[in-house]
Amino acid sequence: MLGSPNKPDSQVTRGTNTILIEAKAILNEQSITQETARLRQVADNLSGKLSRYIIIEPLSGLPPSLPVRRIKAQIEQHAKTEEGVILEFVLSDVHQGKQYSLKVVLLPKSPDTTERGGVGGMNSSVHTLTISKRIRDALEEKADKYGSIDMPFVIAIYGAGQFPIHTKHEFDALFGDRVCNVHSSGQVTERRKPNGFFNAMREGKRHHEHVSAVLFYRFKWLQDTHVQVAHIYHNPFALRPLNSGLFPGVPQMVPVLKWINGEPE
């Protein structure tokens, strides 16, 4: 890749048009569930040992396995600093070559409580990442691989295994999580947070304007056969827009936020 030591996962050329494509598979939901269960066990065990309620929230994707002993030691070290107060902190580490971050909240237990694991409805627990957040994390891992490049750049996402990605999750990931406001009149309005992959800002400009589009790929079994389907979201703020004509017949959401070539299933 000219101007960068990195090589693209794929480079597509048709006539005079060249597109860089980076591919990213999101981990199987089953493996994430297993690691989430291990974090929940960590929270429950430390809750009894430290006499506090513990909440652990993954802030990023998790590695295939977790360094449980190291996480326990880090939490215990923080717990020693102050007792009887609410503590909230972030643990960031690297394990098996993958960086991860956990948000940890330590809540004091009432000294006279006799209930196991609950005061005011608060239990030691693990908050799982939303699907849209996991999609954004996957996109972020690929987004800045080249820096500024003078050609269209596409990131392809595949939900591996049984990962349940639907278009509503994709839209939340790209254009921001939905927030509902209930007005005094009873009217409900919806807006989107500015945390979408396409509309997020940094230093006064769109952070991912160098990414032309995001392609979602799906592999579907149909009785005795299977189909491979894809659809594309064009970045409405892209510096180098993708030519929609390069993908005839593929459902695409173009910059005016309208589907062409049909809609994805």
N, C-alpha and C positions, 0 to 999 in steps of 0.2 A: 504494500500500500504506500503510494508516494507521499512522503512527508510524515509517515508514521511507521514505527517498528511493528505494528500490529497487522495481522492478516485477517481479512473478512471470512466469516463462515461460508459466505456464498457471494458471488458476483455475477449478475445477470446482464448480458449485453444483447440488445436487439437493434440492429441498424447503428445509429449514432447514439443511442440511449444506453447508458450504463447505470446500474443500480447496485448499491451495496446492501446486502441483507445479513443481519445478525439474528441468530436463532436462540431461543431460550425455552426450555421445558420447565414447567412448574411441577414440583414434587408431588408424587402420589398422595392423595388425601390420607391414605392409611398410615403412611410413615409419619406424616405430621401429627396425626391423632396419637400415635404411639409416643412421640416425644412430648406432646402436650400432657399425656397421662403421667409421664415421668416427672414433669415439672410440677404437676398437681401433687404428686407424692412427696416431692421435696418440700412444697409449701405446707402440706399437712404435717409432715414429720417435724419441721422446724417450728411450726406453730406450737406444738406441745413442748418442745425443748426450750424455746425462748419465751414461752408464755405470752405470745403475741399472735394476732391474726396476720396472715401473710398473703398478699396478692402478687402474683407474677404475671406480667403481660409481655409477650414477645413483641418487640418493636421492629423485627426484621424476620426474614426466613431463618429457619433453624438448620443446623448441620445434621447430617444423617444420624449422628449420635451426640449425646450431650455429656460434657465433663461434670457429672453430678457432684462429685466430691468438691471440685473447685468452686462450683456455684454455691454450695452450702457454706464453704469456708468464707467466701466473700460476703455472703449475707450475714453470717455470724459476726464477722469483723465490724460491719456497719452497725449491727444491733448493739454492740458494746459501747458505742460512742455516747448515746443518750437513751435513757430509759424513761418510760412513761409518757413519751411524746410520739406523734405520728412522724414517721420517717419515709421519705420518698426519694429514690435515687435510681440511676441507670447503670447497669452492668454491661460493659462492652468487652468482648474478648474474641479471640480467634481459636477455632478448634478444627482440626483436620483440614486446614487450609481455607476454612470459611469463616468470615467475620459475622458475628451475631450480636444483638443487643436485647437486653431484658429490662423492663421497667419493674421495679420492686417497691411495694408499699408495705410498711410495717405498722400495724395498728395495735395500740395497747389494749390488753384485756382488762375488764373491770375486775378488781381483786375479789369481789364477792360473788362473781358469776359462777353458777354451777352447771350451766349449759355447755355442752361439748361442741366447740366449733361455731358458736353463734352469739353475737350481741347486736341487737338492732338489725337483724337480718344480714349481718356481714359475716361471711365465712372465708376461711383460707381457700384460695381458688387460683385458677389460671385463666386469664382472658385470652381467647384465641383470636388470631388475626382475621379480619374480614377478608373475603375473597378479593374484593377490589384492592385492598392494601397489598395483598400478596402479588397481584398482577403488577401494581406499581413498583414494588420492590424488584420484581424480575426485570421490568423495563429499565429501571435505574442501573442495574448491573451492566447493561449493554450500552446505555445512552451515550456515555462519554468516552467510549473506547478510542475514538479517533480525534476528538476535538473538532475543530472547524475543517470541513471538507467541501470541495467544490463539485458535489454530485448528490443526487437524491439518496437518502439513507432510510432503509426500512428495517424495523425490528419485527421478527416473527415469533409468536407465542404459541406454544403447544401445551395444553393441560394434560399431563401424563396420567396414565391409569384411569381412576374413576373421578378425577378432579372435576367438580361440577361447575364449569364456567358457562354462564349464560350471557346474553347480550346486555342485560341490565347491569351485571357486574363489570363488563367491559366498559360500558358508558360511564359508570361511576369512577372507574380507574382512570379513564382518559380525560373526563370533563369535570370531575369533582364529586364528592359524596353529597347525596341529597339531604337537605335539612328542611323540615316542615315547620312553619310558623303559624300558630293559632292566634288570631287577632281577637280583640275584645268583642267584636261583632259576631264571632263564631266562624268567620271566614278562614279557610286554611289555604295558605300559599306555600309554594315550594321554591326553593332556591338551591344553588349548588355552592359548596365550599370551593375556594380557589386553590384546592389541593390536587387537582387533576394533573395527570402527566402532561397533557397538552397545554393547560392554562396556568400552571404554576409559574410564579414570578420569582426572579432572583436579580437583585441589583438593578431593578427598574425595567427588566425585559423578560420575555418568555424564556424560561430556563431551557426548554427543549425544542427551540425553533429550528435547530439543525436536523431534527428527526422529521422526515417527510411523511411517514405513515407507519401504522402498526397493523400487521397482518395476524389474524387468529386462525390457527389450523386445527381441524378436528378430524378424528378418525372414528367412524361410526360403523358398528356391526349391524347388518340387516339380514336376519335369519341366517342363510348359509353363505352370505357374501358380505362385503363391506364397501363403504364409500369413503373417499377422502375429500373433505370440503374445506373451503377457506373463504374468508371475507376480510375486507380491508377498511380501516378508518383513516382517512386523510387528515393530516394535521392542518387545521384552518389557519395556523400561525406560522407555517413552515417557510423558511427562507428559500428552499428549493422544492417546490411542490412536485408531487409525483403525477405523471401523466396517466390518467385513469384508463386511457385507451390501450395501455400495455397489458391490461388484464381483462380481455373481452369475456363477458359472461360471468365474471366474478362479482358477487354483491359488494358494493363499495359505498361507504358513507362519505360523500364529497364535502368540501369545506362549507357549503351552505347548509350542512347538517340534513341532507336528504339522501335516501338510499337510491342507488341506480343499479340496474341489472337484478332487480328483486331484492328481497331481504333475507338475511341468514335465518336458518331454522332455530 
